[in-house]
Structures are given as structure tokens and as C-alpha cells.
């Protein structure tokens, strides 16, 4: 099917995309230390929201929903590694 990626917080699926794919019963999953990554699974699509980076991804089609779960895992791991790198960084003022 298709994958639609929105690169900022203010971009979102169009009305036509919401009416076509984001209907019916929804299953919500939250990831990350404060639940900043949200995965919404619909019967015909999956919608992934990353509030840390402001990225939104709409996966359409039943086959793409498994890719959404994998992408959510990647996002959690990416942010975890980024946070660990920032903790290990010291500036010259701190030495």
C-alpha cells in the first residue's frame, strides 16, 4: 500500500486520508519514558506519532501495520541512544 511521512508537528493526514483509512475501532499504544511516541492501529492503517521529533507517519494497508510496529521500536531505540549520548557529553565548563 502506501506510507505517508509528515515532517513537522503541524503536518497531519488530510481529511480524505482520515476518512478513508483512520476509521473504525482504534488500538492505542504508547512508548518511550513519558509516552511521547504513540502508535494508533486502525483496521486499515496505522498512525505513528513521535512528539519528540515532531514526525508523523501514516501506514496504509493491512500489510503495512507490521512495519509501523517495527518503526515504533526503531524510534524508541533511537531516542534512547540519543539520550544516553547526551548524558555522556561534558562541556569544557564542567571539567
N, C-alpha and C positions, 0 to 999 in steps of 0.2 A: 504494500500500500504506500503510504507516504509519511514523511517526518517533516514537521514544520518547527523551525527554531526561531525564537524571538529573543533578541539580544539585550533587551533592557526591561526594566520593571514595568514601564508604561505600555509596552507592546503586549498584545494578547491575541488569542484566536479571534477571527472575525465572527460576526453574528451568524453567517452561513455555516462556518465550521462548528460553532457551538450547537446550532440547531441540528446539524447533520450527525455529528459524532458524539457530542457530550450530552447525551440524553439517557434517561433510564436510571437504574439503580447504580449508585457510586460506592466504591470501596476506597477509604482514605487511609493512607499510611504516612507516618511522619518519621523522619530520620535526622540524624545529627544531634549534637548535645542539647540544643534548645528547640529541636523540631523545625529547623529552618528549611529543610528540604521536604517537600510534600509530594506524594505520588497519589494521584486520583485515577482509579481504574474504572472505566465505564465498559458496558458491553461491547462497544465498537471502537474504543480508543483508550488511550492512557495519556494523562497530562502530568508532566513533571515540572514542579516549580522550585527553583533554587533562590531563596531570598537573600543569600549571602552575596552571590554574584549578580543577581537580578535576571537570571536566564530562565526562560520558559520553553518547554519542548512539548509539542503535541504529536503523539504517535497514533496514527490512524490504522485501523485494521486489527483483527484478532491476532494475527501473527506478529505484529509489532509490539504487542503488550509485553512480551517476554523481554524484548530489547529495552523497554522502559525500566524494568526492574534492574537489569544489568547496568544501565546508565545511572540509576539512582545509587547503586552500590559504588560505582566509579566516582560519583560526585562526593559521597561521604568520605571515601578513602582520600580523594584529592584534598578536601578541606582539612582532614585530619593531618595529613602530611604537611600541608601549608602551615597549619597552626604549630606543629612541632618544630618546623624550621624557624618560625618567628620567635619561639621561646628560646631557641639555642643561639639566636643572634644577639650579640652585645655590641654596643657602640663604644667609641673611644672614651666618652664621658663616664661610662660605667666602670671602666678599668681602673 
